[in-house]
Amino acid sequence: MWLKTSGLRFAIKIQLNLYSIGPDKLFFRKFALRNNIIMNINGKNAIVTGGGRGLGKAVAIALAHEGVNVAVTGRNEENLKNTVEEIKALGVNSAYVVFSIDDEAEVKAGIESLAGQLGGVDILVNNAGIGDFGSIEDMPSETWEQVIKTNLFGVYYAAKAVYPFLKENGEGDIVNVASTAGLKGGPNMSAYAASKAAVVSLSQSMMAEWRKQNIRVITLTPSTIASDMSIQGGLTDGNPDKVLQPEDFAEWVRDILKMNRRALIANGSIFSTNP
């Protein structure tokens, strides 16, 4: 992705340097901010679905480190409580709501509740999803349908619930997390691949409709990351020396959100270099 535009590659490189260790850290930060290469997202309000663990939690923590107030959603209340405690320890506001992402009424009520607790919404990270794998022949139709309901309709419900807040703000960001499986299916992943392919198309439609309102809709298609789902599903051993970690994905999301608002990453993929 970065090879297409040298200027963009340079901007991202400057951003990454902000978090390196060394005496030049402050200089790079001042240089980047002065030249409008990056934005300061301190004080923004974000909602991360599926934020109790894995990728969602990593993104929530990364944003909190930037001074973003972060709310998380999910189904496991204990995980959500722990994440909120970690976020608040970083000096920002946080909240959680337990709901099933495949229930539109619950999602709408939950998003409205979190917007009230945070004082608004500027960013939505649509991360919640499930992965059930098996052959088309063997997977029960009910399981196949539930994957579609969770992964596709969940993105739709959450984005639709957040949209009025972003429209009222006159700007905002929605990050929809799809997968490289949505770009190319494979054996024993028909439900998951189909759901993520649909998310890609849905997200692109959102972008086409909402960008004129200064709402950036970003479609991300990560390859296999060492999440609980990937490890438990046998997709990776999660080797931290070779396999993408949730923190890698979180840093990527953070840096995309900090880009000057004139720039939009419409689609992007991230891979392990040599898994």
C-alpha positions, -999 to +999 in steps of 0.1 A: +000+000+000+027+025+010+047+020-022+020+038-043+027+072-028+061+082-016+048+112+003+024+090+022+051+065+030+072+094+044+044+107+065+038+073+080+075+068+086+076+101+105+047+090+126+064+057+136+095+076+146+074+095+172+073+063+193+109+053+190+133+057+219+159+085+217+165+122+221+150+131+187+115+120+197+103+155+206+118+170+175+100+146+152+067+151+170+070+189+167+081+186+130+052+163+121+026+184+139+039+217+125+038+204+089+003+189+093+016+154+086-003+140+116-032+151+137-035+152+175-064+129+184-061+137+221-096+143+236-114+124+209-141+099+218-139+063+204-160+032+205-144-002+198-167-031+193-153-065+205-130-044+227-127-068+257-098-088+243-076-095+213-074-069+184-102-048+199-085-044+233-051-037+217-067-009+196-085+005+226-053+006+246-033+022+218-059+049+213-060+056+251-022+061+250-030+089+226-054+106+250-085+093+234-115+085+256-124+049+247-155+028+252-156-009+245-184-033+238-187-071+238-204-100+254-180-109+283-185-084+310-155-094+330-132-089+300-148-055+294-144-044+330-107-053+329-101-034+297-119-003+311-097-004+342-066-005+321-078+024+299-088+046+329-053+039+344-039+058+314-058+090+325-087+090+300-124+084+303-137+049+295-170+029+297-184-003+285-217-018+275-225-055+272-246-064+241-247-089+212-235-072+180-261-092+160-291-076+178-299-042+162-320-029+191-292-037+216-265-022+194-285+011+190-293+014+227-257+005+236-241+030+212-264+058+225-256+049+261-218+051+254-221+083+235-238+098+265-212+086+289-183+098+267-199+130+257-201+121+220-185+099+194-158+107+169-144+073+161-159+038+156-137+008+153-159-020+140-139-050+152-164-075+167-167-107+149-165-145+151-148-173+132-164-207+127-145-229+103-155-261+086-164-275+052-195-265+034-207-300+036-203-304+073-210-269+088-246-267+100-266-240+081-274-223+115-237-219+122-231-205+087-259-180+091-247-169+125-213-160+112-229-138+085-253-123+111-225-114+135-197-103+111-218-085+085-249-073+102-229-063+133-208-039+112-239-025+096-258-021+129-229-004+147-220+020+118-257+029+114-260+037+151-229+058+152-235+077+119-260+103+133-233+114+159-206+118+132-230+136+109-239+161+136-201+166+143-195+173+107-167+147+106-156+114+120-139+081+114-152+046+110-127+017+108-143-015+095-122-046+102-125-072+074-099-098+065-077-110+036-101-139+036-127-115+023-104-108-007-098-145-015-117-174+001-102-208+009-112-243+020-131-246+052-138-209+056-168-203+034-189-186+061-160-164+074-147-155+039-182-147+027-189-125+057-157-106+053-161-101+016-195-086+023-180-063+049-155-051+023-183-042-001-205-027+026-176-006+039-169+007+004-205+017+000-204+036+033-173+054+022-190+064-011-220+077+007-204+094+037-171+109+026-188+141+013-198+147+050-161+145+060-166+110+074-137+087+066-147+051+063-116+029+063-117-008+052-089-029+067-081-064+055-055-079+079-040-113+073-037-138+101-029-122+135-020-139+167-055-134+182-073-160+204-096-168+174-067-175+151-047-195+176-076-216+188-088-221+152-054-236+143-046-208+118-013-199+135+009-208+164+011-171+173+049-170+173+057-134+184+090-134+164+073-141+131+035-137+133+016-104+134+005-095+170-026-075+180-003-046+190+010-044+154-025-040+141-034-015+168-004+007+159-015+006+123-050+017+131-037+045+154-014+059+127-042+058+101-065+078+124-038+104+130-033+112+094-044+147+083-081+147+076-075+156+039-061+120+035-082+088+035-069+053+035-098+037+017-085+001+018-054-015+034-039-049+041-012-059+066+007-092+065+034-110+085+067-105+067+077-141+068+054-164+089 
